[in-house]
Amino acid sequence: MRVKGWSGRSGLAKVDLYTRGTVYLIPWAGVLGLTLLLQARPVHEDGQLMLVLSASLLAVAEGVLCGRLARHAMDAYLGQGQVPRSLVSRAAAVTAATTAAVVALASTVDLAELLPTMLAAGLAPFLTVHCLLVRNRTTALIQLAVLAVVGGLVSLTGRSAGQALFAVVTTGFVTGWMAFTARVSMWVLAVMWELREARDVQARLAVAEERLRFGRDLHDVMGRNLAVIALKSELAVQLARRASKGECEAPVGRRSGDGWDRAVDQMTEVQRIAQESHREVRDVVRGYREADLRVEVEGARGVLAAAGIVCTVEWGEAELPGDVQSALGWVVREATTNVLRHGDAQRCTISVRTADDTVVLVVENDGVTEAAPGDAPGSGLAGLRERLSAVGGTLEAGPAGGGRFRLTARVPLGQQTGQDMEEAV
């Protein structure tokens, strides 16, 4: 599977990658810091080799476990998974062992200046990740409990009250700040995911609303006409039966075709209604009955605004024929759907102008980093080209540079003949 580069990701994907990378970096930064401090001259020369080696190995093990715990904790915070309790227990146990090894080392070597930093580096990986699993109040209580234990352990190493207090304050500041940073970063990421989900829901609601409108129009057209067709067909059957029975019973020379003529008239009416229904269904499918381009543009502006996208509309002065408005209205609908469902748009511009007896509709949006989804098979652009070709128009769509996508529809006004667009259905 090909991994996308930074420039190939959407805005949300960039924020997600940056936030997760930051949370992953914090545990390993603590491990790296503690490992480097264990290699400092006072510790390396005066400390017991077994204690130094044990603390270093425990720090690496803590980094591995806390790294795995960070992945599960971030997924759990975003509601995308659960955290194994055994992993939390193992990470806590290794963190406690690492802290104990540092304190034991401090009891044999004078680490007055390095001890606070080493304790903070040893505790930060676990406390930073664990804060994503519990509430803020619980995090604060855990931090206070850990600081109380740290103060007691430092006092056992023979340090003065001032040194113990300094170690507690330093450790509390570092671990508290790291936990706060991780918590706020994940909160921002969660809000952005909720906004993205709301935008997707808005797009689906817009599609569902359009389907409901189509269903209502189709019901209004076909319901009445089918009822009339059924009644007239039944009447024609009855007239034909009566005419046939009358011819059988009437004497020779007195047979009349009046019943048959009336049945034929009814079936002729059925044929006319069926043809009219066929045309009306085509009009509904093509959106021809609501051929108001301004209504479509204003609807697009409202839908985009509800999705958090700033939409700017630029209008020309020319009055457009009904068939041109219908074709361009479908272009606006399809373009709006693509803006909502693809990319990560923040701004969109819809402009309608006339130049050299040609009306030009341009829909342009930002937030596109790859080839536009509209160019893929089955995207709907092929159908738009068919609609526009019925009125002599053309359609162009593709990247416009700078992360923008542009869709341009041109329809020559001088070639309009008012011909119905049924052939394009």
C-alpha positions as CSV (number, residue, x, y, z in Angstrom):
1,M,0.0,0.0,0.0
2,R,1.4,3.4,-1.0
3,V,2.0,5.8,1.9
4,K,0.9,9.3,1.2
5,G,3.4,12.1,1.6
6,W,2.7,15.2,3.7
7,S,1.5,17.3,0.7
8,G,-0.8,14.5,-0.4
9,R,-2.8,14.5,2.9
10,S,-5.9,16.6,3.7
11,G,-5.9,19.2,6.5
12,L,-7.5,16.8,8.9
13,A,-5.0,14.0,8.0
14,K,-2.1,16.4,8.6
15,V,-3.5,17.4,12.1
16,D,-4.1,13.8,12.9
17,L,-0.6,12.7,11.9
18,Y,1.0,15.7,13.8
19,T,-1.0,15.1,17.0
20,R,-0.3,11.4,17.1
21,G,3.3,11.9,16.3
22,T,3.6,14.4,19.2
23,V,2.0,12.0,21.7
24,Y,4.3,9.2,20.4
25,L,7.3,11.5,20.8
26,I,6.7,12.4,24.4
27,P,7.4,8.9,25.9
28,W,10.5,8.4,23.8
29,A,11.7,11.8,24.6
30,G,11.6,10.9,28.3
31,V,13.3,7.6,27.6
32,L,16.0,9.3,25.6
33,G,16.5,11.9,28.2
34,L,16.8,9.4,31.0
35,T,19.2,7.2,29.0
36,L,21.5,10.2,28.3
37,L,21.4,11.2,32.0
38,L,22.4,7.7,33.0
39,Q,25.5,8.1,30.8
40,A,26.5,11.4,32.4
41,R,29.9,11.4,34.1
42,P,28.9,11.3,37.8
43,V,26.5,8.4,37.2
44,H,28.7,6.5,34.8
45,E,31.9,6.7,36.8
46,D,30.6,6.6,40.4
47,G,27.5,4.6,40.1
48,Q,27.2,0.8,40.3
49,L,27.4,-0.7,36.8
50,M,24.4,-3.1,37.4
51,L,22.2,-0.3,38.6
52,V,23.1,1.9,35.6
53,L,22.5,-1.0,33.2
54,S,19.3,-2.0,34.8
55,A,17.9,1.5,34.8
56,S,18.8,1.9,31.1
57,L,17.2,-1.4,30.1
58,L,14.1,-0.6,32.1
59,A,13.9,2.9,30.5
60,V,13.9,1.2,27.0
61,A,11.3,-1.3,28.1
62,E,9.2,1.6,29.4
63,G,9.4,3.4,26.1
64,V,8.3,0.3,24.2
65,L,5.3,-0.4,26.5
66,C,4.3,3.2,26.7
67,G,4.5,3.6,22.9
68,R,2.1,0.7,22.5
69,L,-0.1,2.1,25.2
70,A,-0.1,5.5,23.5
71,R,-1.5,4.0,20.3
72,H,-4.3,2.2,22.2
73,A,-5.0,5.3,24.4
74,M,-5.4,7.6,21.4
75,D,-7.7,5.3,19.7
76,A,-9.8,4.9,22.9
77,Y,-9.9,8.7,23.4
78,L,-11.3,9.1,19.9
79,G,-13.8,6.2,20.4
80,Q,-12.1,3.9,17.9
81,G,-11.0,1.1,20.2
82,Q,-10.2,-0.1,23.7
83,V,-7.1,-0.4,25.8
84,P,-6.0,-3.8,27.2
85,R,-5.8,-3.6,30.9
86,S,-2.8,-5.9,31.0
87,L,-0.8,-3.4,28.9
88,V,-1.6,-0.6,31.4
89,S,-0.5,-2.8,34.3
90,R,2.8,-3.8,32.6
91,A,3.6,-0.2,31.7
92,A,2.8,1.0,35.2
93,A,5.0,-1.8,36.7
94,V,8.0,-1.0,34.4
95,T,7.6,2.7,35.2
96,A,7.7,2.0,38.9
97,A,10.7,-0.2,38.5
98,T,12.5,2.4,36.5
99,T,11.8,5.1,39.1
100,A,13.0,2.7,41.9
101,A,16.2,2.0,40.0
102,V,16.8,5.8,39.7
103,V,16.2,6.3,43.4
104,A,18.4,3.4,44.3
105,L,21.2,4.9,42.1
106,A,20.7,8.2,43.8
107,S,21.3,6.6,47.2
108,T,24.8,5.5,46.1
109,V,25.8,8.5,44.0
110,D,25.4,12.3,44.6
111,L,22.8,13.2,42.0
112,A,21.7,16.5,43.6
113,E,21.4,18.3,40.3
114,L,20.4,15.4,38.0
115,L,17.9,13.6,40.2
116,P,14.8,15.8,39.6
117,T,15.3,15.7,35.9
118,M,15.9,11.9,35.9
119,L,12.7,11.3,38.0
120,A,10.7,13.5,35.6
121,A,12.1,11.7,32.6
122,G,11.3,8.3,34.1
123,L,7.7,9.2,35.1
124,A,6.6,11.4,32.1
125,P,6.1,8.6,29.5
126,F,3.5,6.7,31.5
127,L,1.8,9.6,33.1
128,T,1.5,11.4,29.8
129,V,-0.2,8.5,28.1
130,H,-2.3,7.4,31.1
131,C,-4.0,10.8,31.3
132,L,-5.8,10.0,28.0
133,L,-7.6,7.0,29.7
134,V,-9.0,8.8,32.8
135,R,-10.8,12.0,33.6
136,N,-9.0,15.2,34.4
137,R,-9.9,15.0,38.1
138,T,-8.5,11.5,38.2
139,T,-5.4,12.6,36.4
140,A,-4.8,15.3,39.0
141,L,-5.2,12.9,41.9
142,I,-2.8,10.4,40.3
143,Q,-0.3,13.2,39.8
144,L,-0.5,14.3,43.4
145,A,-0.2,10.7,44.7
146,V,2.9,10.1,42.5
147,L,4.5,13.3,43.7
148,A,3.9,12.3,47.3
149,V,5.6,9.0,46.7
150,V,8.5,10.7,44.9
151,G,8.9,13.1,47.8
152,G,9.1,10.2,50.2
153,L,11.6,8.2,48.1
154,V,13.8,11.2,47.7
155,S,13.8,11.8,51.5
156,L,15.0,8.2,51.9
157,T,18.1,8.9,49.9
158,G,19.4,11.3,52.5
159,R,18.5,14.5,50.7
160,S,17.4,17.6,52.6
161,A,13.9,18.8,52.8
162,G,14.7,21.6,50.3
163,Q,16.2,19.2,47.8
164,A,13.2,16.9,48.2
165,L,10.8,19.8,47.6
166,F,12.8,20.9,44.5
167,A,12.7,17.4,43.1
168,V,8.9,17.1,43.7
169,V,8.2,20.5,42.1
170,T,10.4,19.8,39.1
171,T,8.9,16.4,38.6
172,G,5.4,17.7,39.0
173,F,5.9,20.6,36.5
174,V,7.4,18.3,33.8
175,T,4.9,15.5,34.1
176,G,1.9,17.9,34.5
177,W,2.9,19.9,31.5
178,M,3.4,16.8,29.3
179,A,0.0,15.4,30.4
180,F,-1.7,18.7,29.7
181,T,-0.1,19.0,26.3
182,A,-1.2,15.4,25.3
183,R,-4.7,15.9,26.6
184,V,-5.3,19.2,24.9
185,S,-3.8,18.0,21.6
186,M,-6.1,14.9,21.6
187,W,-9.1,17.1,22.5
188,V,-8.4,19.3,19.5
189,L,-8.1,16.3,17.3
190,A,-11.3,14.8,18.6
191,V,-13.2,18.1,17.9
192,M,-11.8,18.1,14.3
193,W,-13.0,14.5,13.8
194,E,-16.4,15.5,15.0
195,L,-16.5,18.4,12.6
196,R,-15.5,16.1,9.7
197,E,-18.2,13.6,10.7
198,A,-20.7,16.4,10.8
199,R,-19.7,17.5,7.3
200,D,-20.2,14.0,6.0
201,V,-23.6,13.8,7.7
202,Q,-24.5,17.1,6.1
203,A,-23.5,15.8,2.7
204,R,-25.6,12.6,3.2
205,L,-28.6,14.7,4.3
206,A,-28.3,16.9,1.2
207,V,-28.4,13.7,-1.0
208,A,-31.3,12.3,1.0
209,E,-33.2,15.5,0.7
210,E,-32.7,15.5,-3.1
211,R,-33.9,11.9,-3.2
212,L,-37.0,12.8,-1.2
213,R,-37.7,15.7,-3.6
214,F,-37.4,13.4,-6.6
215,G,-39.7,10.8,-4.9
216,R,-42.3,13.4,-4.2
217,D,-42.2,14.8,-7.8
218,L,-42.4,11.3,-9.3
219,H,-45.3,10.4,-7.0
220,D,-47.2,13.6,-8.0
221,V,-46.7,12.9,-11.7
222,M,-47.3,9.2,-11.8
223,G,-49.9,8.7,-9.1
224,R,-52.6,10.8,-10.8
225,N,-51.9,9.6,-14.3
226,L,-51.7,5.9,-13.4
227,A,-55.0,6.2,-11.6
228,V,-56.6,7.8,-14.7
229,I,-55.0,5.1,-17.0
230,A,-56.4,2.4,-14.8
231,L,-60.0,3.8,-14.8
232,K,-60.0,4.5,-18.5
233,S,-58.6,1.0,-19.3
234,E,-61.4,-0.6,-17.2
235,L,-64.0,1.5,-18.9
236,A,-62.7,0.6,-22.3
237,V,-62.8,-3.1,-21.3
238,Q,-66.5,-2.8,-20.2
239,L,-67.5,-0.9,-23.4
240,A,-65.8,-3.5,-25.5
241,R,-67.6,-6.4,-23.7
242,R,-71.0,-4.6,-24.0
243,A,-70.4,-4.0,-27.7
244,S,-69.4,-7.6,-28.2
245,K,-72.5,-8.8,-26.3
246,G,-74.8,-6.4,-28.2
247,E,-73.5,-7.6,-31.5
248,C,-74.2,-11.2,-30.6
249,E,-77.7,-10.5,-29.5
250,A,-78.8,-7.9,-32.1
251,P,-80.5,-9.1,-35.3
252,V,-78.5,-9.2,-38.4
253,G,-78.5,-5.8,-40.0
254,R,-79.0,-3.9,-36.7
255,R,-75.5,-4.3,-35.3
256,S,-73.8,-1.0,-34.3
257,G,-70.2,-0.1,-33.7
258,D,-71.0,2.7,-31.2
259,G,-69.7,0.7,-28.3
260,W,-66.5,-0.2,-30.1
261,D,-66.0,3.5,-31.1
262,R,-66.3,4.6,-27.5
263,A,-63.8,1.9,-26.4
264,V,-61.4,3.0,-29.0
265,D,-61.8,6.6,-27.8
266,Q,-61.0,5.6,-24.3
267,M,-57.9,3.7,-25.3
268,T,-56.7,6.6,-27.4
269,E,-57.0,8.7,-24.3
270,V,-55.0,6.1,-22.3
271,Q,-52.3,6.3,-25.0
272,R,-52.2,10.1,-24.8
273,I,-51.9,10.1,-21.0
274,A,-49.2,7.4,-21.1
275,Q,-47.2,9.5,-23.6
276,E,-47.7,12.6,-21.4
277,S,-46.6,10.7,-18.3
278,H,-43.5,9.5,-20.1
279,R,-42.6,13.1,-20.9
280,E,-43.3,14.3,-17.4
281,V,-41.2,11.5,-15.9
282,R,-38.3,12.6,-18.1
283,D,-38.8,16.2,-16.9
284,V,-38.7,15.1,-13.3
285,V,-35.6,13.0,-13.8
286,R,-33.8,15.8,-15.6
287,G,-35.0,18.4,-13.1
288,Y,-36.6,20.3,-16.0
289,R,-39.6,21.4,-14.0
290,E,-37.4,23.3,-11.6
291,A,-35.2,25.0,-14.1
292,D,-34.2,28.0,-11.9
293,L,-30.4,28.4,-11.7
294,R,-30.6,31.0,-9.0
295,V,-32.5,28.6,-6.7
296,E,-29.9,25.9,-7.3
297,V,-27.0,28.3,-6.6
298,E,-28.6,29.7,-3.4
299,G,-29.3,26.1,-2.3
300,A,-25.7,25.2,-2.9
301,R,-24.6,28.3,-0.9
302,G,-26.7,27.2,2.1
303,V,-25.6,23.6,2.1
304,L,-21.9,24.6,1.8
305,A,-22.3,27.2,4.6
306,A,-23.9,24.6,6.8
307,A,-20.8,22.4,6.2
308,G,-18.5,25.2,7.3
309,I,-17.4,26.1,3.8
310,V,-17.3,29.8,2.8
311,C,-19.2,30.1,-0.5
312,T,-18.9,33.2,-2.7
313,V,-21.4,33.7,-5.6
314,E,-20.8,36.0,-8.5
315,W,-23.7,36.7,-10.9
316,G,-23.8,38.2,-14.4
317,E,-26.6,40.3,-15.8
318,A,-28.0,38.2,-18.7
319,E,-31.3,36.3,-18.5
320,L,-30.8,32.7,-19.5
321,P,-33.2,30.4,-21.4
322,G,-35.0,27.7,-19.4
323,D,-33.1,24.8,-20.9
324,V,-29.8,26.5,-20.2
325,Q,-30.7,27.2,-16.6
326,S,-31.8,23.5,-16.2
327,A,-28.5,22.2,-17.6
328,L,-26.4,24.6,-15.5
329,G,-28.5,23.9,-12.4
330,W,-27.5,20.2,-12.6
331,V,-23.9,21.2,-12.9
332,V,-24.2,23.2,-9.7
333,R,-25.8,20.3,-7.9
334,E,-23.1,17.8,-9.0
335,A,-20.3,20.3,-8.2
336,T,-21.7,21.0,-4.8
337,T,-21.9,17.3,-4.0
338,N,-18.3,16.8,-5.0
339,V,-17.1,19.7,-2.9
340,L,-18.9,18.2,0.2
341,R,-17.9,14.6,-0.3
342,H,-14.3,15.0,-1.6
343,G,-11.2,16.9,-0.4
344,D,-11.1,19.2,2.6
345,A,-12.5,22.5,1.2
346,Q,-12.6,25.7,3.1
347,R,-13.7,28.1,0.4
348,C,-15.7,27.7,-2.8
349,T,-16.6,30.2,-5.5
350,I,-19.5,29.9,-7.9
351,S,-19.6,32.4,-10.8
352,V,-22.0,32.9,-13.7
353,R,-21.1,35.3,-16.5
354,T,-21.7,35.8,-20.2
355,A,-19.0,36.5,-22.7
356,D,-19.3,36.5,-26.5
357,D,-22.8,35.1,-26.5
358,T,-21.6,32.3,-24.2
359,V,-22.7,31.7,-20.6
360,V,-19.8,30.4,-18.4
361,L,-20.4,28.7,-15.1
362,V,-17.3,28.2,-12.9
363,V,-17.2,26.3,-9.6
364,E,-13.8,26.4,-7.9
365,N,-12.8,25.1,-4.5
366,D,-9.7,24.6,-2.5
367,G,-8.6,21.7,-0.3
368,V,-7.8,19.4,-3.2
369,T,-4.4,17.7,-3.0
370,E,-4.8,14.9,-5.6
371,A,-6.5,14.3,-8.8
372,A,-10.1,15.3,-8.4
373,P,-12.5,12.5,-7.7
374,G,-14.8,13.8,-10.4
375,D,-12.4,12.5,-13.0
376,A,-12.9,8.9,-11.8
377,P,-15.4,6.6,-13.7
378,G,-19.0,6.9,-12.5
379,S,-18.4,10.3,-10.9
380,G,-21.3,12.0,-12.6
381,L,-19.3,14.3,-14.9
382,A,-20.0,12.1,-17.9
383,G,-23.7,12.6,-17.2
384,L,-23.2,16.4,-17.0
385,R,-21.4,16.4,-20.3
386,E,-24.4,14.7,-21.9
387,R,-26.8,17.2,-20.4
388,L,-24.6,20.1,-21.6
389,S,-24.2,18.6,-25.1
390,A,-27.9,18.6,-25.5
391,V,-27.8,22.4,-25.4
392,G,-24.5,22.7,-27.3
393,G,-22.4,23.2,-24.1
394,T,-19.1,21.8,-22.9
395,L,-17.6,20.9,-19.5
396,E,-14.1,21.0,-18.3
397,A,-12.9,19.8,-14.9
398,G,-9.5,19.4,-13.3
399,P,-6.9,20.7,-10.8
400,A,-6.3,24.4,-11.1
401,G,-3.0,24.5,-9.1
402,G,-2.4,25.6,-5.5
403,G,-4.6,22.8,-4.1
404,R,-7.7,24.0,-6.0
405,F,-10.2,22.2,-8.3
406,R,-12.1,24.0,-11.0
407,L,-15.2,23.0,-12.9
408,T,-16.1,25.1,-16.0
409,A,-19.3,24.8,-18.0
410,R,-19.8,26.8,-21.2
411,V,-23.1,27.0,-23.2
412,P,-23.4,29.1,-26.3
413,L,-26.5,31.2,-26.1
414,G,-26.7,32.0,-29.9
415,Q,-27.3,28.3,-30.7
416,Q,-30.3,27.8,-28.4
417,T,-33.4,26.7,-30.3
418,G,-35.5,25.8,-27.3
419,Q,-35.4,22.1,-28.2
420,D,-36.4,19.9,-25.3
421,M,-33.6,17.9,-23.7
422,E,-35.4,14.5,-23.8
423,E,-32.9,13.0,-26.2
424,A,-30.2,13.3,-23.6
425,V,-32.0,11.2,-21.0
